[in-house]
Amino acid sequence: MEKFDYIIAGTGAAGLQLAWFMSRDEWFDDKRILLLDRDEKNSNDRTWCFWERGAGDWDAVVKRSWDHVSFSGENFSKTFELDQHKYKMILSADFYAYVKSALEGKKNFEFINASVESFIEQSDEIVVQTDKVSFKASNVFSSILRPDVIEKAKQDLWLSQHFKGWFIKSKTPVFNEKIAVMMDYSVAQKGNTRFMYVLPFSPYEALVEYTLFSADLLEEKEYEEEIKLYLKGIGCDDFDILETERGQIPMTMHPFWKANTPRLLNIGTAGGWTKASSGYTFYFSLKKSKALCEFLKTSKDLTKFHRTNRFMFYDRVMLDMLVRRNDLGKQFFTSVYAHQPIARVLDFLNEETGILDEARIILFSQPRSELIRSVRRVLF
């Protein structure tokens, strides 16, 4: 049975970012690292977006970035200039190709297409069983989110961020290519938290996505009808659909990390790296992957990697409110964007603010009565 120092099970955003940062750090040059995935990962199967200050680690594969974003909510609409941040978009096909190309030039990295079936932890190593052959490693990092874990997580605070998007080309110029639409709550809420998300690439082309934070998924045709209705409302009646994407991201406070062992660490969404209040994962996987590389230089017990912070409390309060009152999302997000500088909002969502800025955001957040009720529920 072949032995590796590290096995990365799952080559999505979290797995490949971890491998990438390992490859950039000479400390790992003498470590054998195996990447396992059942898929080739060579298609554009998703779009990742995030914001950050200035230049970033993945600028080489950023397909498009924006210096302005807009928000439309409850009696409030504004376009914000991102003075300190950029809103960035990466197509997964570009990301996969870029990282794989770089790793193929490293002799200590190996890719194998196989479906992981189980992990068997032993005293001094861990065995990874696949549908083809088994491997041994000192440590395993897994981004595989099993269905039984999802069902267990649904017993905790749980919503889904679910969406369907169309990459479209309009026959007429209807988009402002300089402004990314982060949240447009002008769509009917129907008792949920529902908004449109638009990434324009030119006056004629954009990704238009109908997004919900809610407990239940919709029928396929409902997503599509809402996109059509929205496009008609902005004067886009004649267009071609170039590509489609569909996704579902768990928004939950379930403690995924409790399943970690001294030799097995769950990463990405499977490890609780998804931001529960927003569904964003890519940027948090970036930060966690960097931190993990440093951690591995000083510790062999992977259960010690996880630590809680005050942002988990904020997320739990918001999620508790939206689970109880899913209709309040429009009011809540409007209160945040309407009363704060955009840089503060983005830093807060990236968990990069100080206590004083967080207090300012909390002070103006609405509806106050429901938020206080959720604070009490979380605390007591």
N, C-alpha and C positions, 0 to 999 in steps of 0.2 A: 504494500500500500504506500503510495507516494506521500512524502511528508513536506509540508510547507510551514513557513513561520506564520503567515497570515493567509486566511481565506476570506475573500469578500464575496458574499452570496447575494447576488442581485446587482446588476450594473445600470441602475437608473441614476438619478441626479445625486443621491447620497453616496452610493457605492463608487461611482466614477470620480466624484469630487474627492473622496477619501483617497482613492488610488492616485489621483493626480497630485495631491499635496504630499503624499508619501514619496512619489517619484521626484519631487522637487527638493526633497530633504535628504542630504547625503547620509544621514543616520540610518536610513532604510536601504542603502545601496547593497548591503550584504544580506538582506532579508529576502527570502523567496516568497513571492506574493501571487496567489492564484485568484482569478476572477471568474466566477461561475454565473451563468444565466442561461435559461432555456431558450431565449430569443437572441437573434443576431444583433439587435438594436442598431439597425441601419436605416430606419424609416422615420419620418417626421410624425411621431405619435402623440406629441403634446407640445405646448408652448409654455415657457417659463418666463415670468415677469417679476421684477423686483426693483427697488430703488436703493441707491447708495450715494454717498458723498464722493464726488470726483471719480478718478480712475479706479478700476477694479480688476480683480483677478481674471475675469472672463470677458474683458472688453474685446479680445480677439475674435470671439464668436457672437458678440452682440449684433443681432440683425438690424435692430433699429432702436433709437433712444429718443426721448422727448424731454424738452426743457419746460414744458407747460402741461398741466393736467387740469381737468375740470371735474366739478362735483355739482350735482343737481339733486336737491332734497326737498324737505318740507318748507315751502315758502322761502327757499334760499337756493341761489345758483351762483357759482363763481368759477372763473378760470384763474388758476394760481400759477405764478411764475416760480419755477424751481431754481432759485438762485444758487443753492448749495448742493442740491441733489440732481441726479438724472434718473428718469424712469426708463428701465432697460428691458428689452425683450430678446430672448434666445429661443431659436427653434431647436428642438431636441435632436434632429438629424445632424445639424451643424455641430452641436455639442458632442454627440456620440463620436462622430468622425474625428473631431479635433483631439479628443482625449485618447481615443484608441490609437490614432496615428502616433501620438507622442509616446504612449506606453509601449508600442511595438518596437521602439528603438531602445528599450530598456531590457537587458537580458534577464533581470530578476523578476519580471512580470510575465504571467502566462494567462491566456484566455481559453476557456473551455465552455462549449455550449452543452449544458446538461441541466436537467431539472432536479433541484434539491428536494430530497424526500424526508430527511431527518438529520438531527444532530445528536450524537451520543458523546456525552462528556465523560472523560476518564480522569484519573488522578493527575496526569501530567500532559494531557493532550485532549483534543476533541476530534471526533470522527464525523465527517460530513458524508452522508450517503446520498448518492444521486441515482438517477435511472440508468446510468451507464457504468459507473465505477465509484468506489469510495476513496476519500482522501483523508489525511490527517493534518492537523495544524496545532500550533500553540494557542492561537486565538482565531476566532471567527467573528466577522461583522456581517450581520444579516439585515437586509432591508425587505425581506419577504414578509408580507402581512397576511397571516393565515386567516381564513374565514371564521374559524372558531374563536380567534382572538377578537375579531370585529364584533361577533355576537356578544362576547363578554363585555367589550367596551361599550356597547349600546345600553348596558345596564347602568352605566354612569351617565353624567351629563353628555349628551350627544346631539349634534346636528350634522347635516351634510351640506357642504358647499357643492352643489351640483349645477351643471351648466351644459349648454350646447352652443357651439359657435360656428359661424360661417365665414370663411375667407371669401369675400365677394369682390367683383369688379362691376362697378356701376357704369351705365351708358352716359351718365351726366355727372359733372363734378359736384359732389354733395358733402365731402369730408374736408375738414381742416387738418391737414397733415401735420401741423405743428402742435396739436393738442390731443393728448390721450385722455379719453373719458374713463375715469376710474370708477365712478358710480353715478348712474343716472336713474333716479327713483321716480321718474315721470311715468313709468309703467304701472299698471294696476297692481296693487299689493295682494289682494285676494286673501287677506289674513296672514300673509307671510312677510318675509323680508326678501324683496325681489328688485333687481336692478339690471340695467344694461351696461355693458362694458365694451368700449370701442377703442381699438388700436388702429389709427389711420396710417397708411403707408404712402398715400398720394391722394389728390382730390377724388380719385376714382376707385381706389382700393383700400380695404380695411378688413380687420377681423372684428366681427360684430357678435357679441356673446350675450345670451340671456342667462342670468345667474340667480340662484336662490340660496339663501341660508335657511334651511327648513329640515324638518324630520323626514318628509316623504318625497320620493322622486315623482316626476310627472310622466305622463304618456309622451312618447316621442313627438307626436304632432303638436302638443301644446307648446313645447319649446319653439318649434318652427313657426307656429302661428304668431307667437309673440314677437319673434324676430321680424317676420314680414310686416306686422303692424307697426313696429318701431321704424323700420326702414321707410315705410309709406309716410309716416309722420314727419320724416326729415326730407321728404321729397325724392326718395329713391324707389321708383316704381319698376324700373327696368334694369336688371342686373343678372350677372352670371355667378353661380356658386363654384369657386375654384377648388376648395377643400372644405372639409368639415372636421370638427373635433368635438368630442363628448367626454366629460369627466365627472368624477365624484371624489371629493376630498373629505375625510372625516374631520369634524371640528369637535374635539372631545378633550376632557381632562383625565381620561383614563390613564392610570400609571403604567404605561407600557414597559417602562424601565424596570419594573419589579420582576419581569421575566428574565432580566439579565443574570448571568452567572459570572464567576471569575474568569471564564474563558470565552464566553459568548456575549456579545454586545449587539443589541438591536439598534439599528440606525434608521435615519429617514423617518417617514411616517410610522413605520413599525416600531421605532424607538421613542416616539413622542416628540420628534423634532418639528412637526408641523405646528405652526402658530395657531392655537385653538380659536382665537378671536377673529382671525382673518383667513385662515386656510393656506397662508403662504408657507412654502417649505424650502424652496431653492436657496434663498439667502441664509436661512437658519442652518441648512445643511452645510453651507459654505463655512460659516463660523464654527459650527460644531466639529467639522472635519479638521479644520486647523487646530482646534483645541485638543482633539483626540490625538493628533500626531505628536503634540507636545506631551500629553499625558502618558503615552506609551513609552516615552524615554525614561520615565521615573517610576512607573507602577505596572504590576502584572495582574492586578485584581480589577477586572473591568466593572465590577459592581460599584466601585468608588468613583467612576467617571461622572455619574449623574449627580447633579445638585439642583436644589430648588431655588427659586428667586421670587421676588415680590411681584413680577409680571405674571406669574402663574396665578396669583391671587386676583389680579385685575381681570385676567382672562376668565377665571371661574365665575366671577361676579357677572360679567357681561353674558357669558354663556348661560348661566342660570336664568337670567332675565329673559333671554331670547327663547330658551326652551319653554319657559312658562308662558311668555307673551311674545310669540313670534311676529306679531303684528307691529311691534315697537321698534324694529330695526331702523326704519326710515327716520323716525324721530331721533333715535339715539345717535346715529351716524351724522345726521344734520347738525345736532348740537355740538358734536366734536369738531367738524370741519368749519362751522360758522363762527366759532369763537376763538380759534387758535391760529397762530401762524402755521403755514403748511409745513415748514421745516420741523416744528415741534411735533406735529401730528406724525410725520413720517419717522422721525427719530423714536417716538413713543412706540409706534407699531413695530419698529426694528429692535425694541428693547435697548435703546441707546440714550435714554434721557436720565436726568437726575431727579431726585425726589421733588424738588421745587417745581419743575415743569410738569411732573406727573400730578402734583396737587392742583395746579392750574387747570389741567385737563379735567380732572375729577370734579372740580368745583363747578364747572359749567355744563357737565354732562346731564342729559335729561332722558327719560322722565325721572326726576329725583326720587319720588316715592317708591317706584319699582326698583330702582338701583339700591336704595337703602334696604328694602325688603330682601334683595338678593345678598347684600352684605351680611345681614343677620343670618340668613340661611347658610351662607358659606362659613361664617364664624361659629355658629351654634348648632 
